[in-house]
Amino acid sequence: MKHIVQSLIIILSCCLVFSLAGCGSKPRSPETNVQTSAYQVSCIAILPAVTGVDPQGTVSPAQQKTLAQGVKAMNRLLAQEFSGQERIMFVTEEHLSGIRMTGGEGPVDRARLIGGRVNCNAILETIVWRYSERIGTRYSVEEPASVSFDNRMIGTDNGSVLMSAKFDEVQMSVMENLYDWSKAKMRGFTWITADDLMLEGIRKKLSKSPYFKQVMKKDKPATTFDDLDEKV
């Protein structure tokens, strides 16, 4: 009997090891690429976010609606993080409509035209590819929040890409991804909203750029949008 119990313990231990191994290697986080150069940024013009264009044309009306919501959220969160900061200029749709463009300009020519209009020698572009709100509450969900976006900053003096970043995450439970324990702890082991996830992405990606790191709002309380809703 003793040998049987010992054998069962060994088998269960092996199953646990293989079960954990089945989680795979630690997922690689999308990289933030920053050009290490002596480019001196006098002012960063933050352009209105846009939705990603699906070359296959498979975006449904419902997806188009959620992407539009994601663009609004992105613009609001960027303003929340950088409004009132020196060397940051927010470009409005009115600014863009006042710039004469043929529509055939490349990224560099477009950046130069916009930068010249607002007197900034760098612009930040943002594309929102996915914005899906959680279905459920902070403690129980049917579908978790999901966000994907790209950032790119172009120097208008020479057309160089000063920074490019990609953020793509679907929130997972701790049991689904044991490697994200610290992230789950930071979130209070709750399911966060799409806005909270997007804000995390903005702070995570742009803080890696020396151009934004100095103006990022430090020591800001980790207030979630659920907290704000509860106070209303």
MIPA-698331 format. One line per 3 residues: number of its first residue (from 1); their letters; for each residue x, y negated, z of N, C-alpha, C. Coordinates in Angstrom, 1 decimal, decimal comma, padded with zeros to 4 digits. Each point is the difference from the previous one (the first is absolute). Example, Ala and Ser with C-alpha at 12.3 -4.5 7.8 and 13.67 -1.06 7.14 Angstrom:
! residues 2
1) AS) 013,2/005,7/007,8/-000,9/-001,2/000,0/000,9/-001,2/000,0 ~ -000,4/-001,1/-000,7/000,9/-001,1/000,0/-000,8/-001,1/000,8
***
This chain:
! residues 232
1) MKH) 000,8/001,2/000,0/-000,8/-001,2/000,0/000,9/-001,2/000,0 ~ 001,0/000,0/000,8/000,9/-001,2/000,1/000,7/-000,2/-001,4 ~ 000,4/001,0/-000,7/000,6/-000,1/-001,3/-001,0/-000,6/-001,0
4) IVQ) -001,3/000,4/000,2/-001,0/-000,5/-001,0/-000,2/-001,5/000,2 ~ 000,0/-000,5/001,3/-000,2/-001,4/000,3/001,2/-000,8/-000,5 ~ 001,2/000,5/000,2/001,2/-000,6/-000,5/000,0/-000,2/-001,5
7) SLI) -000,5/001,1/-000,7/000,0/000,0/-001,5/-001,0/-001,1/-000,4 ~ -001,2/-000,1/000,7/-001,0/-000,9/-000,4/000,5/-001,5/000,2 ~ 000,8/-000,2/001,0/000,6/-001,3/000,3/001,0/-000,4/-001,1
10) IIL) 000,8/001,0/-000,5/000,9/-000,2/-001,1/-000,7/-000,4/-001,3 ~ -001,1/000,8/-000,2/-000,7/-000,2/-001,3/-000,7/-001,4/000,0 ~ -000,6/-000,3/001,2/-000,6/-001,3/000,1/001,0/-001,2/-000,2
13) SCC) 001,2/000,2/000,6/001,0/-001,0/-000,1/000,5/-000,2/-001,5 ~ 000,1/001,1/-000,7/000,4/000,0/-001,4/-001,1/-000,7/-000,8 ~ -001,2/000,3/000,3/-001,1/-000,7/-000,7/000,0/-001,5/000,2
16) LVF) 000,3/-000,4/001,2/000,0/-001,4/000,3/001,1/-000,7/-000,7 ~ 001,2/000,7/-000,1/001,1/-000,6/-000,7/-000,3/-000,2/-001,5 ~ -000,6/001,1/-000,6/-000,3/-000,1/-001,4/-001,1/-001,0/-000,3
19) SLA) -000,9/-000,1/001,0/-001,1/-000,9/-000,1/000,5/-001,4/-000,1 ~ 001,0/-000,3/000,9/000,6/-001,4/000,0/000,8/-000,2/-001,2 ~ 000,7/001,0/-000,5/000,8/-000,1/-001,2/-000,9/-000,2/-001,2
22) GCG) -001,2/000,5/000,1/-001,0/-000,2/-001,1/-000,4/-001,5/-000,2 ~ 000,3/-000,8/001,0/-000,3/-001,4/-000,1/000,9/-000,7/-001,0 ~ 001,1/000,7/-000,3/000,9/-000,5/-001,0/001,0/-001,0/000,6
25) SKP) 000,9/-000,5/-000,8/001,0/-000,9/000,4/-000,7/-001,4/000,2 ~ 000,7/-000,9/000,8/-000,6/-001,3/000,3/-000,2/-000,7/-001,3 ~ -001,3/-000,5/-000,2/-000,3/-000,7/-001,2/000,8/-001,3/-000,2
28) RSP) 000,5/-000,2/-001,2/000,8/-001,2/-000,3/-000,9/-001,2/-000,1 ~ 000,3/-001,1/000,7/-000,8/-001,2/-000,1/000,4/-000,7/-001,2 ~ -000,9/-000,6/-000,8/000,3/-000,8/-001,1/001,1/-001,0/000,3
31) ETN) 000,9/-000,2/-000,9/001,2/-000,9/000,3/-000,3/-001,4/-000,2 ~ 000,7/-000,9/000,7/000,0/-001,4/-000,3/001,4/-000,3/-000,6 ~ 000,1/-000,5/-001,2/001,2/-000,3/-000,6/000,3/-001,5/000,0
34) VQT) 001,1/-000,4/000,6/000,3/-001,4/000,2/001,4/-000,3/-000,7 ~ 000,0/-000,9/-000,9/001,2/-000,4/-000,7/001,0/-000,7/000,9 ~ 001,1/000,5/000,2/001,0/-000,6/000,9/000,8/-001,0/-000,9
37) SAY) -000,4/-001,2/000,0/000,7/-001,0/-000,8/000,0/-001,4/000,7 ~ 000,7/-000,9/-000,5/000,1/-001,3/000,6/-001,1/-001,0/-000,5 ~ -001,1/000,6/-000,5/-001,0/-000,9/-000,5/-000,6/-000,8/001,1
40) QVS) 000,0/-001,3/-000,2/-000,5/-000,9/001,1/-001,5/-000,3/-000,3 ~ -000,9/000,4/000,8/-001,4/-000,2/-000,1/-000,4/-001,3/000,6 ~ -000,5/-001,0/-000,7/-000,4/-001,3/000,5/-001,4/000,1/000,5
43) CIA) -000,8/000,8/-000,7/-001,5/000,1/000,3/-000,5/001,2/-000,7 ~ -000,9/000,7/000,8/-000,6/001,2/-000,6/-001,5/-000,3/-000,3 ~ -000,4/000,2/-001,2/-001,4/-000,2/-000,4/-000,7/001,4/000,1
46) ILP) -001,0/000,1/000,8/-000,7/001,2/000,1/-001,3/000,0/-000,9 ~ 000,0/000,8/-001,0/-001,1/000,0/-000,9/-001,2/000,8/000,5 ~ -001,2/-000,3/-000,5/-001,1/000,8/000,4/000,2/001,4/-000,4
49) AVT) -000,4/000,9/000,9/000,1/001,4/-000,3/-001,0/000,4/-001,2 ~ 000,4/001,0/-000,7/-000,8/000,5/-001,1/-000,2/001,5/000,1 ~ -001,0/000,5/-000,7/-000,3/001,5/000,1/000,9/000,7/-001,1
52) GVD) 000,4/001,2/000,3/000,7/000,8/-000,9/-000,8/000,4/-001,2 ~ 000,6/-000,1/-001,2/-000,7/000,4/-001,2/000,2/001,5/-000,3 ~ -001,1/000,7/-000,1/000,0/001,4/-000,3/000,1/000,2/-001,5
55) PQG) 001,2/000,5/-000,5/000,1/000,2/-001,5/-000,9/001,0/-000,5 ~ -000,5/000,9/000,8/-000,9/001,0/-000,5/-001,5/-000,4/000,0 ~ -000,2/-001,2/000,6/-001,4/-000,5/000,0/-000,9/000,8/000,8
58) TVS) 000,5/000,7/001,1/-000,9/000,9/000,8/-000,5/-000,6/001,3 ~ 000,2/-001,3/000,2/-000,4/-000,7/001,2/-001,5/-000,2/-000,1 ~ -000,7/000,6/001,0/-001,5/-000,1/000,0/-000,4/-001,4/000,6
61) PAQ) -001,3/-000,4/-000,2/-000,5/-001,2/000,5/000,2/-000,1/001,5 ~ -000,2/001,1/000,7/000,2/000,1/001,5/001,4/-000,3/000,4 ~ 001,0/000,6/-000,8/001,4/-000,2/000,3/000,4/-001,5/-000,3
64) QKT) -000,6/-000,5/-001,1/000,3/-001,4/-000,3/-000,5/-001,0/001,1 ~ -001,1/000,4/000,6/-000,5/-000,8/001,1/000,9/000,1/001,2 ~ 000,5/001,2/000,4/000,9/000,1/001,1/001,3/-000,6/-000,2
67) LAQ) 000,5/000,0/-001,3/001,2/-000,7/-000,3/-000,1/-001,5/000,1 ~ -001,1/-000,5/-000,4/-000,3/-001,4/000,2/000,0/-000,4/001,5 ~ -000,5/000,9/000,8/000,0/-000,3/001,4/001,4/000,1/000,5
70) GVK) 000,8/000,9/-000,5/001,4/000,1/000,4/000,8/-001,2/-000,4 ~ -000,2/-000,6/-001,2/000,6/-001,2/-000,4/-000,3/-001,2/001,0 ~ -001,3/-000,1/000,4/-000,4/-001,0/000,9/000,7/000,2/001,4
73) AMN) 000,1/001,2/000,4/000,6/000,3/001,3/001,5/-000,3/-000,1 ~ 000,7/000,4/-001,1/001,4/-000,3/-000,2/000,3/-001,5/000,1 ~ -000,8/-000,8/-000,7/000,2/-001,5/-000,1/-000,2/-000,5/001,4
76) RLL) -001,0/000,5/000,7/-000,3/-000,5/001,4/001,2/000,3/001,0 ~ 000,5/001,2/-000,1/001,0/000,5/000,9/001,3/-000,7/-000,3 ~ 000,3/-000,2/-001,3/001,3/-000,8/-000,3/-000,1/-001,4/000,5
79) AQE) -001,2/-000,6/-000,1/-000,2/-001,3/000,6/000,2/000,0/001,5 ~ -000,6/001,0/000,6/000,1/000,2/001,4/001,5/000,1/000,5 ~ 000,8/000,7/-000,8/001,4/000,2/000,4/000,9/-001,2/-000,3
82) FSG) -000,3/-000,7/-001,1/001,0/-001,0/-000,4/-000,5/-001,4/-000,1 ~ -001,3/-000,3/000,2/-000,4/-001,3/000,0/000,6/-000,9/001,0 ~ 000,4/-001,2/-000,4/000,6/-001,0/000,9/001,5/000,2/000,1
85) QER) 000,6/001,0/-000,7/001,4/000,2/000,0/000,7/-000,8/-001,0 ~ 001,2/-000,5/000,4/000,8/-000,8/-001,0/000,5/000,9/-001,1 ~ 000,1/-000,6/-001,2/000,5/000,7/-001,2/-001,0/001,0/-000,5
88) IMF) -001,2/000,0/000,4/-001,0/000,9/-000,5/-001,2/-000,9/-000,6 ~ -000,3/000,3/-001,2/-001,0/-000,7/-000,8/-001,0/001,0/-000,5 ~ -001,3/-000,2/000,3/-001,1/000,9/-000,5/-000,5/-000,6/-001,3
91) VTE) 000,1/000,8/-001,0/-000,5/-000,4/-001,3/-001,5/000,4/-000,1 ~ -000,8/-000,9/-000,4/-001,5/000,3/-000,1/-000,3/000,2/-001,5 ~ -001,2/000,5/-000,1/-000,5/000,3/-001,4/-000,1/-001,3/-000,8
94) EHL) -000,3/-001,1/000,7/000,0/-001,4/-000,6/001,4/-000,3/-000,5 ~ 001,0/000,3/000,7/001,4/-000,3/-000,4/000,3/000,8/-001,3 ~ -000,4/001,2/000,0/000,2/000,9/-001,2/-000,7/-000,5/-001,2
97) SGI) -001,3/-000,4/000,2/-000,8/-000,5/-001,1/000,5/-001,3/-000,6 ~ 000,8/-000,7/000,8/000,6/-001,3/-000,6/001,3/000,2/-000,7 ~ 000,5/001,3/-000,1/001,3/000,2/-000,7/-000,3/000,5/-001,4
100) RMT) 000,6/-000,6/-000,9/-000,3/000,4/-001,4/000,8/001,2/-000,4 ~ -000,7/001,1/-000,2/000,7/001,3/-000,3/-000,8/000,6/-001,2 ~ 000,8/000,6/-000,9/-000,6/000,6/-001,2/-000,6/001,3/000,3
103) GGE) 000,5/000,7/001,1/-000,5/001,3/000,2/001,1/001,0/-000,4 ~ 000,9/-000,4/-000,8/001,0/000,9/-000,5/001,4/-000,1/000,7 ~ 000,0/-000,8/001,1/001,2/-000,2/000,7/000,4/001,3/000,8
106) GPV) 001,3/000,3/000,1/000,5/001,1/000,7/000,0/-000,4/001,5 ~ 000,3/000,9/000,9/000,1/-000,3/001,4/000,9/-001,1/000,4 ~ 001,2/-000,1/-000,7/000,9/-001,0/000,4/-000,5/-001,4/-000,4
109) DRA) -000,5/-000,1/-001,3/-000,5/-001,3/-000,5/-001,2/-000,4/000,9 ~ -000,8/000,9/000,3/-001,2/-000,3/000,8/000,5/-000,5/001,4 ~ 001,0/000,7/000,6/000,5/-000,5/001,3/000,5/-001,4/-000,1
112) RLI) 000,7/-000,3/-001,0/000,7/-001,3/-000,2/-001,1/-001,1/-000,1 ~ -001,0/000,3/-000,8/-001,1/-001,0/-000,2/-000,7/-000,3/001,4 ~ -000,3/001,1/000,7/-000,7/-000,2/001,3/000,9/-000,6/001,0
115) GGR) 001,3/000,4/000,0/000,9/-000,6/001,0/000,2/-001,5/-000,3 ~ 000,1/-000,3/-001,3/000,2/-001,4/-000,3/-001,2/-000,9/000,4 ~ -001,2/000,6/-000,1/-001,2/-000,7/000,3/-000,1/-000,3/001,5
118) VNC) 000,4/000,9/000,9/-000,1/-000,2/001,4/001,4/-000,4/000,7 ~ 001,0/-000,1/-000,9/001,3/-000,4/000,5/000,6/001,0/000,9 ~ -000,1/001,3/-000,3/000,7/001,1/000,7/000,8/000,8/-000,9
121) NAI) 001,2/000,5/000,5/000,8/000,8/-000,9/-000,1/001,5/000,2 ~ -001,1/000,4/000,7/-000,2/001,4/000,1/-001,6/000,2/000,2 ~ -000,5/001,1/-000,6/-001,4/000,3/000,1/-000,2/001,4/000,5
124) LET) -001,0/000,2/000,8/-000,4/001,4/000,4/-001,3/000,4/-000,6 ~ 000,1/001,1/-000,7/-001,2/000,6/-000,7/-000,4/001,2/000,9 ~ -001,3/000,3/000,0/-000,6/001,1/000,7/-001,1/000,7/-000,8
127) IVW) 000,1/001,3/-000,1/-001,0/000,8/-000,7/-000,6/001,0/000,9 ~ -001,3/000,0/000,2/-000,7/000,9/000,8/-000,5/001,2/-000,8 ~ 000,5/001,2/000,3/-000,4/001,1/-000,8/-001,1/000,8/000,6
130) RYS) -000,1/000,0/001,4/-001,0/000,8/000,7/-000,4/-000,7/001,3 ~ -001,2/000,0/000,3/-000,5/-000,6/001,3/-001,3/000,7/000,3 ~ 000,2/001,0/001,0/-001,2/000,8/000,3/-000,2/-000,1/001,5
133) ERI) -001,1/-000,5/000,4/-000,3/-000,2/001,5/-000,3/001,4/000,6 ~ 000,3/000,1/001,3/-000,3/001,3/000,7/-001,5/000,1/000,1 ~ -000,5/001,2/000,0/-001,4/000,3/000,3/000,0/000,7/001,3
136) GTR) -000,5/-000,7/001,0/-000,1/000,5/001,4/000,4/-001,1/000,9 ~ 000,5/000,4/001,2/000,4/-001,0/001,0/001,5/000,2/000,3 ~ 000,5/-000,8/001,0/001,4/000,1/000,3/000,3/001,4/000,7
139) YSV) -001,0/000,7/000,5/000,3/001,3/000,6/-000,4/001,2/-000,8 ~ -000,8/-000,2/-001,0/-000,4/001,1/-000,9/-000,4/-000,4/-001,4 ~ 000,6/000,6/-001,0/-000,2/-000,4/-001,3/-000,4/001,2/-000,9
142) EEP) -000,8/-000,4/-001,1/-000,2/001,0/-001,0/001,0/-000,2/-001,1 ~ 000,4/-001,3/-000,3/001,0/-000,4/-000,9/000,9/-001,0/000,6 ~ 001,4/000,2/000,0/000,8/-001,0/000,6/000,3/-001,2/-000,9
145) ASV) 000,5/-001,1/000,5/000,4/-001,2/-000,8/001,1/000,4/-001,0 ~ 000,0/-000,6/-001,1/001,0/000,3/-001,1/000,3/-001,3/-000,7 ~ 001,3/-000,3/-000,1/000,5/-001,2/-000,7/001,2/000,2/-000,8
148) SFD) 000,1/-000,6/-001,2/001,2/000,0/-000,8/000,1/-001,3/-000,7 ~ 001,3/-000,6/000,1/000,2/-001,3/-000,7/001,5/-000,1/-000,3 ~ 000,3/-000,9/-000,9/001,4/-000,3/-000,4/000,3/-001,5/000,2
151) NRM) 001,2/-000,3/000,4/000,5/-001,4/000,1/001,2/-000,1/-000,9 ~ 000,1/-001,2/-000,6/001,2/-000,3/-000,8/000,3/-001,5/000,1 ~ 001,3/-000,3/000,3/000,4/-001,4/000,0/001,0/-000,3/-001,1
154) IGT) -000,3/-001,0/-000,8/000,9/-000,3/-001,1/000,6/-001,4/000,2 ~ 001,3/-000,1/-000,2/000,7/-001,3/000,0/-000,2/-000,7/-001,3 ~ -000,6/-001,2/000,0/-000,3/-000,6/-001,2/001,2/-000,7/-000,7
157) DNG) 001,1/-000,1/000,7/001,2/-000,7/-000,6/000,6/001,0/-001,0 ~ 000,1/001,3/000,4/000,7/000,9/-001,0/-000,9/001,2/-000,3 ~ -001,2/000,1/000,5/-000,9/001,1/-000,4/000,3/001,3/000,7
160) SVL) 000,9/-000,1/001,0/000,3/001,3/000,7/-001,1/000,4/001,0 ~ -000,1/001,3/000,2/-000,9/000,6/001,0/000,7/000,0/001,3 ~ -000,5/-000,9/000,9/000,7/-000,1/001,3/-000,5/001,0/001,0
163) MSA) -001,2/000,5/-000,2/-000,5/001,0/000,9/-001,2/000,8/-000,7 ~ 000,0/001,3/000,2/-001,2/000,7/-000,4/-000,3/001,1/001,0 ~ -001,3/000,1/000,3/-000,4/000,9/001,1/-001,3/000,7/-000,4
166) KFD) -000,1/001,3/000,5/-001,2/000,7/-000,3/-000,5/000,6/001,4 ~ -001,3/-000,2/000,2/-000,6/000,6/001,2/-001,2/000,8/-000,4 ~ 000,0/001,3/000,5/-001,0/000,9/-000,4/-000,3/001,0/001,2
169) EVQ) -001,1/-000,2/000,7/-000,3/000,9/001,1/-001,4/000,3/000,2 ~ -000,3/001,2/000,3/-001,3/000,5/000,4/000,2/000,4/001,5 ~ -000,7/-000,6/000,9/000,3/000,3/001,4/-000,3/001,5/000,3
172) MSV) 001,0/000,6/000,7/-000,2/001,4/000,3/000,0/000,2/001,6 ~ -000,6/001,0/000,4/000,0/000,3/001,4/001,3/000,5/000,5 ~ 000,3/000,0/001,3/001,3/000,4/000,5/000,2/001,5/-000,3
175) MEN) -001,1/000,8/000,0/000,2/001,4/-000,2/000,3/000,3/-001,5 ~ -000,4/-001,0/-000,9/000,3/000,2/-001,4/001,4/-000,4/-000,3 ~ 000,6/-000,9/000,8/001,3/-000,4/-000,3/000,7/-000,3/001,3
178) LYD) 000,7/000,9/000,6/000,7/-000,1/001,3/001,1/-001,1/-000,1 ~ 000,5/-000,2/-001,2/001,1/-001,0/-000,1/-000,4/-001,4/000,3 ~ -001,3/-000,3/-000,1/-000,5/-001,3/000,2/-000,5/-000,3/001,4
181) WSK) 000,6/000,7/001,0/-000,5/-000,1/001,4/000,2/-001,5/000,4 ~ 001,1/-000,6/-000,2/000,2/-001,4/000,4/-001,0/-000,9/-000,6 ~ -000,3/000,2/-001,3/-001,0/-000,8/-000,7/-001,3/000,1/000,7
184) AKM) -000,4/001,3/000,2/-001,3/000,3/000,7/-000,1/-000,7/001,3 ~ 001,1/000,1/000,8/000,0/-000,6/001,3/-000,1/-001,6/-000,1 ~ 000,6/-000,6/-001,0/-000,1/-001,4/-000,2/-001,5/-000,4/-000,3
187) RGF) -000,7/000,9/-000,7/-001,4/-000,2/-000,3/-000,9/000,4/001,1 ~ 000,5/000,4/001,1/-000,9/000,4/001,1/-000,6/001,3/-000,2 ~ 000,5/000,8/-000,9/-000,6/001,3/-000,3/-001,4/-000,1/-000,5
190) TWI) -000,3/-001,1/-000,8/-001,3/-000,2/-000,5/000,1/-000,1/-001,5 ~ -001,2/000,1/-000,6/-000,1/-000,2/-001,5/-000,2/-001,5/-000,2 ~ 000,9/-000,6/-000,8/000,0/-001,4/-000,2/-000,8/-000,4/-001,3
193) TAD) -000,3/-001,3/-000,2/-000,7/-000,4/-001,1/001,0/-000,2/-001,2 ~ -000,6/-000,2/-001,2/000,8/-000,2/-001,2/000,8/-001,3/000,2 ~ -000,6/-001,1/000,6/000,6/-001,2/000,2/001,2/000,1/000,9
196) DLM) -000,1/000,8/001,1/001,1/000,2/000,9/001,1/000,8/-000,7 ~ -000,3/001,0/-000,9/001,0/000,7/-000,7/000,7/-000,9/-001,0 ~ -000,8/-000,8/-000,7/000,6/-000,9/-000,9/001,0/-001,0/000,7
199) LEG) -000,4/-000,5/001,1/000,8/-001,0/000,8/001,3/000,7/000,4 ~ -000,1/001,3/000,5/001,2/000,7/000,3/001,0/000,1/-001,2 ~ -000,6/000,3/-001,1/000,8/000,1/-001,3/000,7/-001,3/-000,3
202) IRK) -000,7/-001,1/000,1/000,5/-001,3/-000,3/001,2/-000,3/000,9 ~ -000,2/000,2/001,3/001,1/-000,3/001,0/001,2/001,0/-000,2 ~ -000,3/001,2/-000,3/001,0/001,0/-000,1/000,9/-000,3/-001,2
205) KLS) -000,6/-000,3/-001,1/000,7/-000,2/-001,3/000,7/-001,3/-000,1 ~ -000,8/-001,1/000,3/000,6/-001,3/-000,2/001,1/-000,4/001,1 ~ -000,1/000,6/001,1/000,9/-000,2/001,1/001,4/000,5/-000,4
208) KSP) 000,1/000,9/-001,0/001,3/000,5/-000,4/000,7/-000,9/-000,9 ~ -000,7/-001,0/-000,5/000,6/-001,0/-000,9/000,6/-001,2/000,8 ~ 001,2/-000,3/-000,2/000,6/-001,2/000,8/-000,7/-001,3/-000,4
211) YFK) -000,7/000,0/-001,1/-000,7/-001,3/-000,4/-001,3/-000,1/000,9 ~ -000,6/001,1/000,4/-001,2/-000,1/000,8/000,3/000,3/001,5 ~ 001,0/000,7/000,3/000,3/000,4/001,4/000,0/-001,2/000,9
214) QVM) 000,6/-001,1/-000,4/000,2/-001,2/000,8/-001,3/-000,7/000,3 ~ -001,0/000,2/-000,9/-001,3/-000,7/000,2/-001,1/000,9/000,5 ~ 000,3/001,3/000,1/-001,1/000,9/000,6/-000,3/-000,4/001,4
217) KKD) -001,3/000,0/000,3/-000,4/-000,3/001,4/000,4/001,1/000,9 ~ 000,9/-000,4/000,9/000,5/001,0/001,0/-000,8/000,1/001,2 ~ 000,1/001,2/000,7/-000,7/000,2/001,3/-001,5/-000,3/-000,1
220) KPA) -000,6/000,2/-001,1/-001,4/-000,2/-000,2/-000,8/001,1/000,7 ~ -001,0/-000,2/000,8/-000,8/001,0/000,6/-000,5/001,0/-001,0 ~ 000,1/001,3/000,3/-000,5/001,0/-000,9/-001,5/000,1/000,0
223) TTF) -000,7/-001,1/-000,2/-001,5/000,1/000,1/-000,5/000,6/-001,3 ~ -000,9/000,9/000,2/-000,6/000,7/-001,2/-001,3/-000,7/-000,4 ~ -000,5/000,3/-001,2/-001,2/-000,6/-000,4/-001,2/000,6/000,7
226) DDL) 000,2/001,2/000,6/-001,1/000,6/000,9/-000,1/-000,9/001,2 ~ 001,2/-000,4/000,6/000,0/-000,9/001,2/-000,8/-001,2/-000,3 ~ 000,3/-000,6/-001,2/-000,7/-001,3/-000,3/-001,5/000,2/-000,2
229) DEK) -000,4/001,2/-000,5/-001,4/000,2/-000,2/-000,7/000,2/001,4 ~ 000,7/000,6/000,9/-000,6/000,2/001,3/-000,2/-001,3/000,8 ~ 000,9/-001,0/-000,3/-000,1/-001,3/000,7/-001,1/-000,9/-000,6
232) V) -000,5/000,4/-001,2/-001,1/-000,9/-000,6/-001,3/000,3/000,7
***
